[in-house]
Amino acid sequence: MSLAMDRRSFAASAIAGLASLAGARALQAGQPMLARVILDNDFAGDPDGLFQLAHHVLCRAVTIPLIIGSHLPGHFSSGHDARDAADRAREVLAIMGLDKVHSPIAGSETPIASRASWKPSKASEAIVREAMREDAKEPLLYAAGAGLTELALAWLSEPRIGRRIRLIWIGGNMHKGFGNPGAKPDEPEFNFSIDPVAAQVIFNESDIEIWQVPSDAYSQMLFSNAELEELGASGRLGAYLKARVDAIPEMFAKIPGVPPVPASDAYVLGDSPLVTLTALVPPMQPDTTSCRYVMMPTPRLLDNGAYAERAGARPMRVYTQIDAGLTFRDMLARFRIAARKAG
């Protein structure tokens, strides 16, 4: 092994140790952690989930007991999306020197076929185990940046988890009265389309508390190409993330019927609110005070992704604006710190 490789290995180990020590110091000082956060995302699809993953694992105020790679919708599917997603997550963690700290697992490779036809997966069983723990004091948050297959399977397997978990979901159509007039609320939103049955189980049947970041809110999370260029030159992690975004036009060109991706000077990092809403909160009032949301009864989710009002249903939060400035300043600062520590 070369001296250069020795240095890289040493730096990677140092980063892993520092990341672990951050949480340990908080506990030693008597400070409780904010939450346990399960990450569930289609890491082999749109690379915004990889930015969210890299950002999330560098946050010291939350612990991450489980990382799940999930599948894509049928017309994008390779048949092994979940396995690819877990592999892609491992790539990011290896670059960061955290592959010994976190072990991503693959979820189901297909959506739930019907309400009457389902079976648990290894990932959904892991969710149930984490939710039913009696030794953990921190609240359990489920940060989902894609479909809701695994969470729905977990709830169907063990409905008692409903009162023990909160879903933060990047997905779903905009709600009536919100979003820009030019938006198309009648078209099923992408993450909903990954597994409509699962989304309906969570909204229509479960008692899980939902914080939703629908399409009109997550599409505001614009990250400029100039910022991406600077990130790409900052080190191995930045170069890897930039390369994944740069590969998007070629990836879409291979999908039949998908039009070419036009040139642009910005990219939507739509999964980054998962970090904002779980970790970037003030200590004296640990809630999402820099973001905007409305409260409403959880609507009934229809087959096409539209909503039907339900009076008296359990309340849910619908976010209308996320603090993108805070989110991306924090993300870039944490990436810079990690790069400096890596040498």
NUTI-961606 format. One record per residue (C-alpha): x negated, y negated, z. Coordinates in steps of 0.05 Angstrom, whole numbers, plus 5000, padded with zeros to 4 digits. Each point is the difference from the previous one (the first is absolute). Layout:
REM residues N
XYZ
...
This chain:
REM residues 343
500050005000
497449314981
498649445050
505649604967
504950565013
497650055072
501449275010
506950054969
501750605044
497549635062
504049384981
506350414988
499250345068
499049335033
506449724970
503950615023
497249935070
501549265002
507150114976
501250515054
496849575054
504649414983
506150375025
496150295058
497849315024
507249774999
502050595044
494149905046
502149285011
506950245020
503349744938
505450474971
499850134926
505749684960
502550644968
498650674968
500949924925
501150574951
497949814930
503850304941
498449764929
499250214928
492549875001
499150324931
504749494968
499849255004
493549825036
503349505047
500750585049
492550095001
499049275020
505250115056
496550645023
493149685003
502849395036
504250415049
494450465024
495749395017
505349715045
498350115074
506949875031
503350634973
498350734998
501350424938
501650725018
502250224930
498749804927
504550324948
499050004925
506850014965
502750154931
502049544943
506649994961
501250534948
498249604938
493249825031
498750665033
494150454987
502950575042
494649915052
500849265018
500150125075
493650404998
496849474956
502449465048
496850345059
493650094960
500049264981
501049805072
494150445019
495749654948
501549325032
498750265070
493450324978
497649344971
501749675066
496650545041
506750195032
501150684968
498250345066
505049555037
506250114956
502250624962
505449834948
505050554983
504350114939
507549945004
505250334956
498750014925
507349904983
505949595025
505750305039
504350354948
506649885035
502849885069
501650745005
493350244974
493849835040
494650325041
494749715046
492949884977
493550035039
500049245000
507149945027
498350515054
494049565020
504649405003
504750365047
494350225045
497449285005
506949715012
501750515055
493549905039
501349855074
492949785015
499949384955
502549345028
499349574938
505949924953
499750414937
500649624933
500750334932
496749574947
502550244933
497749694935
503450484952
505750505005
503150265065
499750754986
495950205061
503649575050
506750254975
497750725005
497449875070
506649705023
504150554968
495650515036
500449655067
505149435006
497549835069
494149624969
504949464977
499849645067
492550095006
497649684935
500749364961
499549984924
496549434965
501550114926
497349654939
505750154954
507249914979
503549484957
500949295023
506349855039
505649554974
498549275013
492450105003
494549994948
499349594937
506049944953
496050314943
498850655037
503750634978
503350295063
504050524962
493950394978
497850535051
493749765035
493750434988
499050275071
507450165007
499650384933
494550455027
505150375043
507149715001
502850565043
494649895054
501449255001
507550135007
498850495057
496049485038
504849424987
506750365000
499350565051
494149905046
499649565062
492949774983
498949255009
498049704933
495749394984
500649934925
495549604953
504150024936
497649844930
501149255003
495649965063
494350474983
499349704930
497849355033
493550335023
495749734943
492550095003
496249604948
495250314950
494749505023
500650285071
499750704971
493549824963
496849755064
502450625037
497150444946
493149705010
500250075076
498050735007
501950714986
507149955027
501549364962
497150294936
504250635008
506549625012
498749534941
498650594955
506750305018
503749364981
495949944936
502250714981
507449825002
500849814925
496850654978
504250405049
506549704976
497950084927
500150765011
507350005023
505050084942
504949434993
496449525047
498349344966
492849745002
498049615063
499349264981
493949605021
500949635066
496149625052
503350325060
501950695026
505550205048
497350335063
507050175020
498350525054
495849525042
506149775041
499450675035
493749735034
503149325014
506150295034
496450515042
493449685021
499749254985
504449755056
498449535058
498250305068
504849615044
505950124953
498350634962
505049924945
499649784927
500649255016
496549764937
504850374953
507349884985
505750505004
507550055007
503950495042
505850394970
503950645011
496350564963
503850054934
502050644966
494950154946
503350224934
497450484947
497449434956
496449645057
505449485011
502949855069
507050055028
501549615063
501750395063
502949625058
497550245068
494150394973
493449995038
496249354990
494049954955
494949484981
499449784927
493749594989
500549424952
493049725006
493450305023
494149585023
495550154940
494849485021
498850345068
500250694969
494849884946
495549565042
499750555052
499050554948
494249654967
496849825066
500350725024
497150254934
494349495005
498550205071
499950744981
495549864940
495049615044
499850575051
498850494943
493849594981
